Amino acid sequence: MRLHNKVQLFSVINSHLISYPTPMNLNYSWNWGSLAGLMLASQLVTGILLAMHYVGHVDYAFASVQHIMTDVPSGIILRYAHANGASLFFIVVYVHILRGFYYGSGAQPRELVWITGVVILLVMIITAFIGYVLPWGQMSFWGATVITSLATAIPVVGKHIMYWLWGGFSVDNPTLNRFYSFHYTLPFVLAGLSVFHIAALHQYGSTNPLGVNAQSSTLAFGSYFGPKDMLGVLFLALFFSILVFFYPDLLGHPDNLIPANPYSTPQHIVPEWYFVWVYAILRSIPNKAMGVVAIALVFASLFALPFIRMGGGKFFIFTEKLFGAFLADVLLLSWLGGKEITPVTSFMGLCCTAFLFIYLLGILPLIGYFETTVQSSNKKY
């Protein structure tokens, strides 16, 4: 029986990692999926090791983080590897999603691949947000206060949800305990979702840069793309090492090096850089409820994307050009989210938010229909 189970295990590994048929013309932008899995593994390992020394109490949380960095052997490396690993994880996943968006990797019949990817992004955002609260610095405390209060925008049950998240009537020790429990649990949920995401991908096989005849000319993944992925791993490891050892606080906010003080509000509350595009959308809309609806609509649009328009931009000129405009819009939103609120930044944020919705819900379906119709007409001749 044990021998049979071992044979089955090796058979699964062989079919999904070694002999898995992969389109032979994949470029290096297809490396980001495996790099995302590697970063998730890194976050799991460093997170478990940090949890052995972290104290989930408002009176000791900040001090325990300092203890990890000064007294625990290699603790400073662990802490910065986990903190910067979150940023690097988001960089890898964002590029992975943009690559899938550009090449139409979630087009039929691979809708489930795209949808599970969006679910993974949502869980990542939640996990990273509650993880940002754990050091219990100024930005941790006030970020938790601002973001959890958004629940009040939900009719009828909004306040009850907020009080449940808080564990009381303000952000305090019960809030930290809840967030610590969730932050420890959700990465394992992410790991399970990632396995499901890979299974959905392998059901129909990978797409390729051309978007046509993806499975006509394939190579075994292990013999060619495995070593190719290793090159990406080496570059990622180099960048990760430079970030951790030379610029560990580059992507963090200096106010989070100050212990949380509920009686001193920071002059400018800013989330981590990978949330700022969402934050820019939220604050560009004066009404809090409408801001929350706008954020929900963005993610609903992403879920619906395979059914709205998911063709690759390689052979569609207008789609390719407008994708560049969409990318510039998201980058501008990310820049605006980190700036202080002024009439100019508010107006620019509103314009960028409007273009984002016009692009996702208006331009994409129309351009997709137009270019598909033109391409079909050309085929007749």
Contacts in CASP RR format, 6 or more apart in sequence:
PFRMAT RR
TARGET T0000
AUTHOR 0000-0000-0000
METHOD contacts of the structure
MODEL  1
MRLHNKVQLFSVINSHLISYPTPMNLNYSWNWGSLAGLMLASQLVTGILL
AMHYVGHVDYAFASVQHIMTDVPSGIILRYAHANGASLFFIVVYVHILRG
FYYGSGAQPRELVWITGVVILLVMIITAFIGYVLPWGQMSFWGATVITSL
ATAIPVVGKHIMYWLWGGFSVDNPTLNRFYSFHYTLPFVLAGLSVFHIAA
LHQYGSTNPLGVNAQSSTLAFGSYFGPKDMLGVLFLALFFSILVFFYPDL
LGHPDNLIPANPYSTPQHIVPEWYFVWVYAILRSIPNKAMGVVAIALVFA
SLFALPFIRMGGGKFFIFTEKLFGAFLADVLLLSWLGGKEITPVTSFMGL
CCTAFLFIYLLGILPLIGYFETTVQSSNKKY
16 198 0 8 1.000
16 202 0 8 1.000
17 221 0 8 1.000
17 222 0 8 1.000
18 220 0 8 1.000
18 221 0 8 1.000
18 222 0 8 1.000
18 223 0 8 1.000
19 220 0 8 1.000
19 221 0 8 1.000
19 222 0 8 1.000
20 202 0 8 1.000
20 220 0 8 1.000
20 221 0 8 1.000
20 222 0 8 1.000
21 205 0 8 1.000
21 215 0 8 1.000
21 218 0 8 1.000
21 219 0 8 1.000
21 220 0 8 1.000
21 221 0 8 1.000
22 206 0 8 1.000
22 218 0 8 1.000
22 219 0 8 1.000
22 220 0 8 1.000
22 221 0 8 1.000
22 224 0 8 1.000
22 225 0 8 1.000
23 206 0 8 1.000
23 207 0 8 1.000
23 208 0 8 1.000
23 214 0 8 1.000
23 215 0 8 1.000
23 217 0 8 1.000
23 218 0 8 1.000
24 217 0 8 1.000
24 218 0 8 1.000
24 219 0 8 1.000
24 224 0 8 1.000
25 208 0 8 1.000
25 209 0 8 1.000
25 210 0 8 1.000
25 217 0 8 1.000
26 206 0 8 1.000
26 208 0 8 1.000
26 209 0 8 1.000
26 225 0 8 1.000
27 209 0 8 1.000
28 228 0 8 1.000
28 231 0 8 1.000
28 232 0 8 1.000
29 95 0 8 1.000
29 99 0 8 1.000
29 103 0 8 1.000
29 209 0 8 1.000
30 99 0 8 1.000
30 206 0 8 1.000
30 225 0 8 1.000
31 228 0 8 1.000
31 229 0 8 1.000
31 231 0 8 1.000
31 232 0 8 1.000
32 92 0 8 1.000
32 93 0 8 1.000
32 95 0 8 1.000
32 96 0 8 1.000
32 99 0 8 1.000
33 92 0 8 1.000
33 96 0 8 1.000
34 229 0 8 1.000
34 233 0 8 1.000
35 92 0 8 1.000
35 96 0 8 1.000
35 229 0 8 1.000
35 232 0 8 1.000
35 233 0 8 1.000
35 236 0 8 1.000
36 89 0 8 1.000
36 92 0 8 1.000
36 93 0 8 1.000
36 96 0 8 1.000
36 194 0 8 1.000
37 194 0 8 1.000
38 233 0 8 1.000
38 236 0 8 1.000
39 85 0 8 1.000
39 88 0 8 1.000
39 89 0 8 1.000
39 92 0 8 1.000
39 236 0 8 1.000
40 89 0 8 1.000
40 187 0 8 1.000
40 190 0 8 1.000
40 191 0 8 1.000
40 194 0 8 1.000
42 81 0 8 1.000
42 85 0 8 1.000
42 89 0 8 1.000
43 82 0 8 1.000
43 85 0 8 1.000
43 86 0 8 1.000
43 89 0 8 1.000
43 187 0 8 1.000
44 187 0 8 1.000
44 188 0 8 1.000
44 191 0 8 1.000
46 78 0 8 1.000
46 81 0 8 1.000
46 82 0 8 1.000
46 85 0 8 1.000
47 78 0 8 1.000
47 82 0 8 1.000
47 187 0 8 1.000
49 78 0 8 1.000
50 68 0 8 1.000
50 78 0 8 1.000
50 79 0 8 1.000
50 82 0 8 1.000
51 184 0 8 1.000
53 64 0 8 1.000
53 67 0 8 1.000
53 68 0 8 1.000
53 72 0 8 1.000
53 75 0 8 1.000
54 61 0 8 1.000
54 64 0 8 1.000
54 65 0 8 1.000
54 68 0 8 1.000
54 134 0 8 1.000
54 180 0 8 1.000
55 61 0 8 1.000
55 63 0 8 1.000
55 64 0 8 1.000
56 64 0 8 1.000
56 134 0 8 1.000
56 176 0 8 1.000
56 177 0 8 1.000
56 180 0 8 1.000
57 173 0 8 1.000
57 176 0 8 1.000
57 177 0 8 1.000
58 136 0 8 1.000
58 172 0 8 1.000
58 173 0 8 1.000
58 176 0 8 1.000
58 260 0 8 1.000
59 173 0 8 1.000
61 134 0 8 1.000
61 135 0 8 1.000
61 136 0 8 1.000
61 176 0 8 1.000
62 135 0 8 1.000
62 136 0 8 1.000
62 137 0 8 1.000
62 259 0 8 1.000
62 260 0 8 1.000
65 79 0 8 1.000
65 134 0 8 1.000
65 135 0 8 1.000
65 136 0 8 1.000
68 75 0 8 1.000
68 76 0 8 1.000
68 78 0 8 1.000
68 79 0 8 1.000
69 75 0 8 1.000
69 76 0 8 1.000
69 79 0 8 1.000
70 76 0 8 1.000
72 78 0 8 1.000
76 248 0 8 1.000
77 244 0 8 1.000
77 245 0 8 1.000
80 244 0 8 1.000
80 248 0 8 1.000
81 240 0 8 1.000
81 244 0 8 1.000
83 248 0 8 1.000
83 252 0 8 1.000
84 240 0 8 1.000
84 243 0 8 1.000
84 244 0 8 1.000
84 248 0 8 1.000
84 251 0 8 1.000
85 240 0 8 1.000
86 128 0 8 1.000
86 131 0 8 1.000
86 272 0 8 1.000
86 274 0 8 1.000
87 243 0 8 1.000
87 251 0 8 1.000
87 272 0 8 1.000
87 273 0 8 1.000
87 274 0 8 1.000
88 236 0 8 1.000
88 239 0 8 1.000
88 240 0 8 1.000
88 243 0 8 1.000
89 124 0 8 1.000
90 124 0 8 1.000
90 128 0 8 1.000
90 274 0 8 1.000
91 274 0 8 1.000
92 236 0 8 1.000
93 120 0 8 1.000
93 121 0 8 1.000
93 124 0 8 1.000
94 274 0 8 1.000
97 117 0 8 1.000
97 121 0 8 1.000
98 327 0 8 1.000
99 105 0 8 1.000
100 106 0 8 1.000
100 114 0 8 1.000
101 305 0 8 1.000
101 323 0 8 1.000
102 312 0 8 1.000
102 313 0 8 1.000
102 320 0 8 1.000
102 323 0 8 1.000
103 207 0 8 1.000
103 209 0 8 1.000
103 211 0 8 1.000
103 312 0 8 1.000
103 313 0 8 1.000
103 314 0 8 1.000
104 207 0 8 1.000
104 211 0 8 1.000
104 310 0 8 1.000
104 311 0 8 1.000
104 312 0 8 1.000
104 313 0 8 1.000
105 113 0 8 1.000
105 114 0 8 1.000
105 206 0 8 1.000
105 207 0 8 1.000
106 113 0 8 1.000
106 114 0 8 1.000
106 207 0 8 1.000
106 305 0 8 1.000
106 306 0 8 1.000
106 310 0 8 1.000
107 207 0 8 1.000
107 306 0 8 1.000
107 310 0 8 1.000
107 311 0 8 1.000
107 312 0 8 1.000
108 306 0 8 1.000
108 310 0 8 1.000
109 204 0 8 1.000
110 200 0 8 1.000
110 201 0 8 1.000
110 204 0 8 1.000
110 205 0 8 1.000
110 207 0 8 1.000
110 306 0 8 1.000
111 306 0 8 1.000
111 307 0 8 1.000
111 310 0 8 1.000
112 200 0 8 1.000
112 203 0 8 1.000
113 197 0 8 1.000
113 200 0 8 1.000
113 201 0 8 1.000
114 305 0 8 1.000
114 306 0 8 1.000
114 310 0 8 1.000
115 303 0 8 1.000
115 306 0 8 1.000
116 193 0 8 1.000
116 196 0 8 1.000
116 197 0 8 1.000
116 200 0 8 1.000
117 193 0 8 1.000
117 197 0 8 1.000
118 299 0 8 1.000
118 302 0 8 1.000
118 303 0 8 1.000
119 193 0 8 1.000
120 190 0 8 1.000
120 193 0 8 1.000
120 194 0 8 1.000
120 197 0 8 1.000
121 302 0 8 1.000
122 299 0 8 1.000
123 186 0 8 1.000
123 189 0 8 1.000
123 190 0 8 1.000
123 193 0 8 1.000
124 190 0 8 1.000
125 274 0 8 1.000
125 275 0 8 1.000
125 278 0 8 1.000
126 182 0 8 1.000
126 186 0 8 1.000
127 182 0 8 1.000
127 183 0 8 1.000
127 186 0 8 1.000
127 187 0 8 1.000
127 190 0 8 1.000
128 272 0 8 1.000
128 274 0 8 1.000
128 275 0 8 1.000
129 147 0 8 1.000
129 271 0 8 1.000
129 275 0 8 1.000
130 179 0 8 1.000
130 182 0 8 1.000
130 183 0 8 1.000
130 186 0 8 1.000
131 179 0 8 1.000
131 183 0 8 1.000
132 139 0 8 1.000
132 140 0 8 1.000
132 143 0 8 1.000
132 271 0 8 1.000
132 272 0 8 1.000
133 140 0 8 1.000
133 141 0 8 1.000
133 143 0 8 1.000
133 144 0 8 1.000
133 175 0 8 1.000
133 176 0 8 1.000
133 179 0 8 1.000
134 140 0 8 1.000
134 176 0 8 1.000
134 179 0 8 1.000
134 180 0 8 1.000
134 183 0 8 1.000
135 256 0 8 1.000
136 176 0 8 1.000
136 259 0 8 1.000
136 260 0 8 1.000
137 255 0 8 1.000
137 256 0 8 1.000
137 257 0 8 1.000
137 258 0 8 1.000
137 259 0 8 1.000
137 260 0 8 1.000
138 255 0 8 1.000
138 256 0 8 1.000
138 258 0 8 1.000
138 259 0 8 1.000
138 260 0 8 1.000
138 261 0 8 1.000
138 264 0 8 1.000
138 266 0 8 1.000
139 253 0 8 1.000
139 255 0 8 1.000
139 256 0 8 1.000
139 266 0 8 1.000
139 269 0 8 1.000
139 270 0 8 1.000
139 271 0 8 1.000
140 256 0 8 1.000
140 260 0 8 1.000
141 171 0 8 1.000
141 260 0 8 1.000
141 261 0 8 1.000
141 262 0 8 1.000
142 260 0 8 1.000
142 265 0 8 1.000
142 266 0 8 1.000
142 269 0 8 1.000
143 269 0 8 1.000
143 271 0 8 1.000
144 171 0 8 1.000
144 175 0 8 1.000
144 179 0 8 1.000
145 171 0 8 1.000
146 269 0 8 1.000
147 271 0 8 1.000
148 162 0 8 1.000
148 165 0 8 1.000
148 166 0 8 1.000
148 171 0 8 1.000
148 175 0 8 1.000
149 162 0 8 1.000
150 282 0 8 1.000
150 288 0 8 1.000
150 292 0 8 1.000
151 158 0 8 1.000
151 159 0 8 1.000
151 161 0 8 1.000
151 162 0 8 1.000
151 165 0 8 1.000
152 158 0 8 1.000
152 159 0 8 1.000
152 162 0 8 1.000
152 288 0 8 1.000
153 288 0 8 1.000
153 289 0 8 1.000
153 291 0 8 1.000
153 292 0 8 1.000
153 293 0 8 1.000
154 161 0 8 1.000
154 292 0 8 1.000
163 169 0 8 1.000
165 175 0 8 1.000
165 178 0 8 1.000
166 172 0 8 1.000
166 174 0 8 1.000
166 175 0 8 1.000
167 174 0 8 1.000
167 175 0 8 1.000
167 178 0 8 1.000
168 174 0 8 1.000
168 175 0 8 1.000
170 262 0 8 1.000
171 262 0 8 1.000
205 214 0 8 1.000
205 215 0 8 1.000
206 214 0 8 1.000
207 214 0 8 1.000
208 214 0 8 1.000
209 314 0 8 1.000
210 314 0 8 1.000
211 312 0 8 1.000
211 314 0 8 1.000
219 225 0 8 1.000
243 250 0 8 1.000
243 251 0 8 1.000
249 257 0 8 1.000
251 272 0 8 1.000
251 273 0 8 1.000
252 272 0 8 1.000
252 273 0 8 1.000
253 270 0 8 1.000
253 272 0 8 1.000
255 266 0 8 1.000
268 340 0 8 1.000
270 276 0 8 1.000
270 279 0 8 1.000
270 337 0 8 1.000
270 338 0 8 1.000
271 279 0 8 1.000
273 334 0 8 1.000
276 333 0 8 1.000
276 334 0 8 1.000
276 335 0 8 1.000
276 336 0 8 1.000
276 337 0 8 1.000
276 338 0 8 1.000
277 330 0 8 1.000
277 333 0 8 1.000
277 334 0 8 1.000
277 337 0 8 1.000
278 295 0 8 1.000
278 298 0 8 1.000
279 337 0 8 1.000
279 338 0 8 1.000
280 333 0 8 1.000
280 334 0 8 1.000
280 336 0 8 1.000
280 337 0 8 1.000
280 338 0 8 1.000
280 349 0 8 1.000
280 352 0 8 1.000
280 353 0 8 1.000
281 291 0 8 1.000
281 294 0 8 1.000
281 295 0 8 1.000
281 298 0 8 1.000
281 333 0 8 1.000
281 349 0 8 1.000
281 353 0 8 1.000
281 356 0 8 1.000
282 291 0 8 1.000
282 292 0 8 1.000
282 294 0 8 1.000
282 295 0 8 1.000
283 337 0 8 1.000
283 341 0 8 1.000
283 346 0 8 1.000
284 336 0 8 1.000
284 346 0 8 1.000
284 349 0 8 1.000
284 350 0 8 1.000
284 352 0 8 1.000
284 353 0 8 1.000
285 291 0 8 1.000
285 294 0 8 1.000
285 350 0 8 1.000
285 353 0 8 1.000
294 353 0 8 1.000
294 357 0 8 1.000
297 357 0 8 1.000
298 356 0 8 1.000
298 357 0 8 1.000
298 360 0 8 1.000
301 308 0 8 1.000
301 357 0 8 1.000
301 360 0 8 1.000
301 361 0 8 1.000
302 360 0 8 1.000
305 360 0 8 1.000
305 364 0 8 1.000
308 360 0 8 1.000
308 361 0 8 1.000
308 364 0 8 1.000
308 365 0 8 1.000
309 364 0 8 1.000
309 365 0 8 1.000
309 367 0 8 1.000
309 368 0 8 1.000
311 319 0 8 1.000
311 368 0 8 1.000
312 319 0 8 1.000
313 319 0 8 1.000
313 320 0 8 1.000
313 323 0 8 1.000
314 320 0 8 1.000
315 375 0 8 1.000
316 367 0 8 1.000
316 368 0 8 1.000
316 371 0 8 1.000
316 375 0 8 1.000
317 371 0 8 1.000
318 367 0 8 1.000
318 370 0 8 1.000
318 371 0 8 1.000
319 364 0 8 1.000
319 367 0 8 1.000
319 368 0 8 1.000
319 371 0 8 1.000
322 359 0 8 1.000
322 363 0 8 1.000
322 367 0 8 1.000
325 355 0 8 1.000
325 359 0 8 1.000
326 356 0 8 1.000
326 359 0 8 1.000
329 352 0 8 1.000
329 355 0 8 1.000
329 356 0 8 1.000
329 359 0 8 1.000
330 356 0 8 1.000
332 348 0 8 1.000
332 349 0 8 1.000
332 352 0 8 1.000
333 349 0 8 1.000
333 352 0 8 1.000
333 353 0 8 1.000
333 356 0 8 1.000
336 345 0 8 1.000
336 348 0 8 1.000
336 349 0 8 1.000
336 352 0 8 1.000
337 345 0 8 1.000
339 345 0 8 1.000
END
